[in-house]
Amino acid sequence: MEYRGEALSWRHSEVALEVELHRAPLNEIGTTTLRELEILARYVSEGAGGAAALIWWSSRPGFCAGADLRELHAGLVARRDRARSLLSSLPAGRGLADRALRRLGPALVRREVRAFLDRIHTVFDALDTAPLTTIAAVNGVTFGGGFELALTADLLVADKTARFCFPELRLGLVPGFGGIPRLSRDVGNGLVRDLLLSGRSVNASRAHELGLVSQLVPKGEALAAARRAAEQVGRFDPAVAAAAKRFAKPLPREALRREKEAFVELVGRPAVLAALERFVSDAGVRPYLPGERVA
């Protein structure tokens, strides 16, 4: 099966199912990308055409900048305006009913964000636990939700331009796509606290030293290296590889649930909308990198 979508495309090479991220400007994950990820997850669950490996790669200047914050902002504004419209239609002095409606905006936001996150987690969990070996070939910006997508992979191959970051605290949020539990599983809580609380990015060389990146390659060579890794994977019995993966890569379900709940609890706050408004009004090339520090 070959597929060509607005955000993702995939095809079978000799060694793997290769999934290309190509949504401009930098593969932000919104409703369009999620819908196509769900199509991919179904295909993988049906056997991925017999592929022994899946390779993620990007034809954009970076791997993925994370969630589509402009889409998130538009959704929050729409829910706020809907609640305001309901409030303005009420006569003064409605007491308890008035106070209840004032809570309607945040409640609408949380309900719809939870529904989106439930879908994201279903897809990411399916990809994380897929019986075939998954390899992320990353370059450039691998931030937020893009970092979380890369963390679903079994092997992470990075070229020297790659940088990894959780910038969510700058928006008054925590990661919501499963990044904290997956990074804790792979490299430990110390690095998670560092990246999460400092907001700094880690370059590919440092990520390799920390054990996050399995292979570090020169600029532009991540996909070729991932293909070589997939060729090696294809030499083994898929059933044995899948069994080894289940043992070596357990899914931290309870921690994933708690992270999602923390995101939903935070997202309805006015401070989040204010931070997103600053983001969408920034005309800079990289508004998601204010005051960035690189390690």
Buried (B, 14 or more C-beta within 10 A) or exposed (E): EEBEBEBBBBBBEEBBBBBBBBBEEBBBBBEBBBBBBBBBBEBBEEEBEEBBBBBBBBEBBBBBBBBBBEBBBBBBBEBBEEBBEEBEEEEEEEEEEEEEBEEBBBBBBBEBBBEBBEBBBBBBBBBBBBBBBBBBBBBBBBBBBBBBBBBBBBBBBBBBBBBBBBBBBBBBBBBBBBBBBBBBBBBEEEBBEBBBEEBBBBBBBBBBEBEBBBBBBEEEBBBBBBBBBBBEBBEEEBEEBBEEBEEEBEBBEEBBEEBBEBBBEBBBBEEBBEBBEBBEEEEEEBBBBEEBEEB
